[in-house]
Every structure is written in structure tokens, then in C-alpha cells.
Amino acid sequence: MTTPFPHRHLLGIEELSPQDITAILDHADTCVTLNRATRKKRDVLKGLTQINMFFESSTRTQASFELAGKRLGADVMNMSVKSSSVNKGETLIDTAMTLNAMHPDILVVRHGESGAVNLLAQKVNCAVINAGDGRREHPTQALLDALTIRRRKGRLHRLNVAICGDILHSRVARSNIHLLNKMENRVRVIGPPTLLPAGIERLGCEVFDDMRAGLEGCDVVMMLRLQQERMSGGFIPSHREYFHRYGLDEDKLSAAKDDVIVMHPGPMNRGVEIDSDLADDLNRSVIQEQVEMGVAVRMAVLEMLAQNVPEAMESA
């Protein structure tokens, strides 16, 4: 790595410039090539310690960060929060002090409360990566989505992108709206009124509650998971009715462009958010590519933040 990265942490997309985003994606492209090679390991993070601390469970994101760190040669530790002192009443500040005593170099954190990762970043003496906090942001998911779009479409600007479904509870939607707007795209959000946040249009997107109208002429369709674990009350009448009105199928997708691509951050609720045949259609679905790009993007982020770790700079 020769391009300096002007940030100590990666807490959200809002803090990144278009140049920062492009630099991450450019470096992630080289990581894709490395990951497809027979020998996948580098030692650029040798001697550095990465702690993955997930207060919320996640299969894809945690596994992706663990694999990314190990492929770059870091010592990676996954902290089991469910059996830790946090569940015994320890405060987030006490947790930060404990982590400082372990002298990690990079801390990857997922937390159910918006802003919790930012608070930790203020209290620890290492680089912090936000792996998702509450409804606020999930920056590496937006970056991997952007890389997937750029590689499939050949560009990441002047595209019509629709983000569909449970916008209200989605940090993925929020981070993608920020990123896509910074890269000069036209962003639409589509969902039932009960799952659209008040004032969402102020983030710079068009709002629709009709799928066919919102998908008209779109280049990219991002479906979102229905986050039932965050719901209390009648947000939707039933899964069957939700799929009928807002689930992606061939009929609704026909309103988009012929070369449209379909995305989903996973895990998918087949037959609720997306038709199974469409999810598995390799000509239009890029869902598996998103998983592959996730490892590459997280490798790029880890390496770029590690440049600002004093020990890494001294040994470079």
C-alpha cells in the first residue's frame, strides 16, 4: 500500500469522500485477484492483533472479517460477547478499558445500539471498524455492494438504484444511500409506509410505496431483509401479503432495465423478500458475488487502516 488513508477509524460512509471510497474499491479489486489465487495469504498485517467483538450475532460479516484478517497475516481473536462480562453488567466504557489493556491494533465491532461503536472508538487506543451499529450504519456492506456494482456495471456513477423493503430498520440502506449519493447516482427507496422512516427523503432519495413504479428504468435493485427481530407490532399484515406487494418477482422486475442486477445483503427470506428462482438466476442475481466482494473489501479496509498503526508504519 502506497496511498495514505486519511482516517484512523471506519465508523460510517458519511465521513468518507468520493476519493476515499474509490481508493478502498481500487485496493479491494487487487484483493479479489489475491483471493482467487491458489496462495491467498500475505503478511502485511504480521505482528498486528485484530479483535472481532460482535454484540449481535452475524455469520457472514464476522466470518468475512476473520478470513480477511487471517489472509493478511494478522493475529485474529473473536470475543464471545454472549458469555462475556458485558452480559454480566459491564458497561461499554469498562469494556473499552479492558480492551485497551490487551493492546489490540484493530477492533471490529458490531453492536445493537446506534452510536455505540463511535463511543468505543473515542475510548480505545486502536483503529475501530464499524461492522454495524443499530439502525445507523454498516459501512463495509455498502462498500462491498459498491464494488459488486462497479465490477458488474463497469462504473459506479449515473446509475438508477432502487433499495427495497424494510428501510426503517436497515443500517445497510442508510450506508448505501450515503455512498450512492456521494458517487452521483439516483437513489430510490421502495417499501410499505410502515417500513419507511419519517423524513427519509432528506437523505437524498426518492420515495415510493409501489414496487413497479419505483423499479421503472432501474439499473440495480437492492432487496433488504425483513428484520422481524427489530419489529414489535403490525408492520406488515402477513408474509404472504408482503411478498405479493413488495417481494421481488419476475413481474415486478420487468419494470426495470433489461440488464438490471439484483442484490441482497443476506440472509434471505425466500418467498418473502425475493422469489427463489430470481435469487438463483446467475444472469441477474449478484448475491454470491456480494459475499466474495465482502472478503476483498474487508481486507482492503484492514490494510488501509493498518497503515496508521505506528508499529505497522515503522516496519513498512
N, C-alpha and C positions, 0 to 999 in steps of 0.2 A: 504494500500500500504506500503510495506516494502522495495522494491527495489528502490534505488535512481535513478533518471533520470538526466543525466549529461548535460542537455540543458535547457536554460532559455526559448527559443522560439522553435517553429517548423516552420521553413521557407522553408524547402525543404528536399528531401530524400538524397541529396548529403552529407549533414552534418552528417547523421546517420551511425553508424556502424552496421554490421550484428547483433551484440548483442543488440543494441538499438531496431532494427526492431523486433527481436524475443521477447524482453521484452514487447513491445507495443502489439504485436499479442497475447502473452500469457495472458496479462491482459484483452485484448478485448474479449478473449474466456470466461472469467468469466462474462463479461458484457452481452454477448449473453444469458447466463443462467439467469441472473437477468431480462433481457428484456422479457424473455419467461415466467417468473413467474407472478402470479396474482398481487402481490405487487411489483411494479417496482422501487419505489423511495428509494434513500439513501440520507443521509445528509452530505456526505463527503465534499461538497463544500458549506455548510451552512455558510452564512455570507460573501461569496465572490460574486463579481459582474462581470458578463460576458457581454460584449457589442459585438453584431454582426453588423459589418459595411460592407455592400455589395454595392460597387460602380457599380457592374454588377449584373443584376437580376439572381436569381437562386432559383428554387423551392426545389429541393432535398437537396442540400448542406446546405442552410440556415435553412430549416425545421429540418434537421438532427442535426445540431449543437444546435438549440434551444431546441429540445427534449432532447438531450444528457445533456445539462446544467441543465435543469429542473429536470431530473431524478436523478441528483447528488445533487440537493438542492441549486443550485446557483440562485442568482437573475439575470435574463436574460433580456437584453434590446436589441431590434432590432432598429437600427438607419435607418431612411428612408432617404437615401442619395439623392434621386431624388428631394426631396423638402428641402434639407438642404443648409447650407451656401456654401458647396462645389460647388454647381451648380450656385452660385451667385458670383463665382470668388475667393473663399477662397483657399489658397494654402494648399498643403499636410502638410507642416510644421505648419501652423496655426491650421489645424485640429488636429495635434498631441498635440499642446499646449492646445487646448480646451479639448481634451480627458484627458490629464494629470490633469486638474483642476477638473475633475469628479472622479478621483481616482478609475478607474476600476482595477480589478485584472487580468482579461484575456480579450484580444481583438482578435476577429476573423475577418479577413479582406479578402475580395475578391476585386481585382482591375484589370482593363483592361490593365494597363501598367506593363511590366516586371520590377521587381525590386522595385516597389512602396511599397510593403509590407515590404521589407527589410529596406527601408528608414524609414518607420513609426516605425519599431522595434528599430531603433537607437535613436529615439526621444521621445519615451514614457517610462514611468516607470512601465510597467507591462509586463506580458507574452503575446506574439503575436503568433497567429496561422495563417498560410497562407492557405486561403480557395480557392486559385487560383489566380495567377498573370500573366496576359498577356499570352505569349507562354512559360513561364519559368517553373513553377512547380505547381503541385496540390497534395501535399504530402498525405493528408488523403485519397484521391481517390486511390492512389497507395497502401496505407496500407490496405484499405478495400478490394481491389482487391486481395491482397496477402492473407488476411485472408480467403476470399472466396475460393481461390485456395487451400490453406493448408487444410481447412476443407473438401473439396470435394476430393482432391487427396491424403490426408494423409501426404503430405510433401510439401516443398517449395524449393526444390533444384533438380538439374539434370532433369529439365523438358524442353521440346521444346515449346516455347511460341511465337505465331505469333500475332503481333499488326498490324491491317489492316485499311487502309482508309486514312483519312486526317491527316497525320503525321505532315505536315507543320505547321498547326495552333493549334496543340494539346499539351497543357501542361500535360494532362493525359498521353500521350505517353512518354513524356520526363521523368516524375517521375517514370513511370513503368519500363522504360529501366534501369534507375539508380538502382531501387530496385531489379529487377530480376537479374541484373548482380552481385550485391552485394551478392545475395543468390545463386550464381553459377548455373544459368540457361542459356540455349541457346536461345537467343532472335533474332527474325526476324521481320523486318518491311516490309509491303507489301502495295503498292499504286501506283497510276499513277505518272510518273516522275514529273508532275506539282505540286504534293502534297507531295513530298519528299524533306526535307530540304537538301541543299548542305552540304556535309560532315557528314551526319547523321551516317555513318558507324564508325566515330571516337568515338561515344558514346559506341561502343562495341556491334554492332548488324549486322546481315547480311541483305542485302537489295535485295528485289525482286520487279519486276513490273508485275509479273504473279501470280495470286492467287493460281492456282493448284500447281505450283512449290513451292511457299512459304509455302503452308499448308501441304506439304508432311511430314507425320510422326509426326504431331504436337499433343501435349497433351492438349494445351489450345489455343483458338482463341479469341482474344480481338478485337471486331469491334469498330470503332470510329465514332462519329457523323460527318457528313459533315457540317463544320462550315461556312455556307454561309454568315453569318453576318460579317465574317472577310475577305471575298473574294471581290476583285474588279478586274474584268477581266475574261477571259475564262479559268478557271482552269479545267473545265470539259466540254465536248461537250453538254451533256444533262443528266438529271437524269436517263432516260431510258438506255442510253449507259453506264453510270457509274454502274448501277446495273448489266447490262449484263457482264461487265468485272470485277467489284470489289465488287459487292454486294454478301453477303454470302447466298448461297442456298445449297440444298442437293447435287447437282452435284459437286460443288467446295469442299464442306466439306468432301466428300467421300475420298479425298486425305489424310485427317488427320487420326489419330488413331481411332479405333472403340469406345474407351471410352473418346473421346475428349469432353471438356466442352466449351460452347460458352458464351462470356461475352459482355457486352455493358454498358458504364457508364451512358447512358441516357442523354437527352431524345432521343428516337429512331426515325429515319425517316424510317418507314416500307416501304418496296418495293424500297428503295434507298440503304441503307447500309446492310439490312438484310431482308430475306424473313419472312413474318409474321408467317407462320406455324413453322418455325425454332425458332423464338424468343419465341414462346409459348410452345415449346417442353420441358416439365419438366424433361425429361431424360437427355437432353444435355444442355439446357439453364439454367444458374445460375443468370440470370439478376435480378430476385426478391430477391434472396439471397444476391446479392450485396447491395441492398437497406437496408436489415436488418443488414448486417455487417457494413454498414456505421454508423448507430447509435452507435453500440458497439465500433467501433474503435474511434469515436469522444469522447465517454465517457472516454475511456482509456487514450486518449491524454490529455483531460482536467484534469483528475485526476492526471496524472503523472506530468504535468506542474505545477499544483497547489501545489505540494509538495515543490516547490521552492519559493512559495509566503510566505513572512515572517509570516504573520498572521496565515496562514494555518499550518506552521511548529510549531508555538508556541502553537496552540490549539490541535495539534495531540497527 
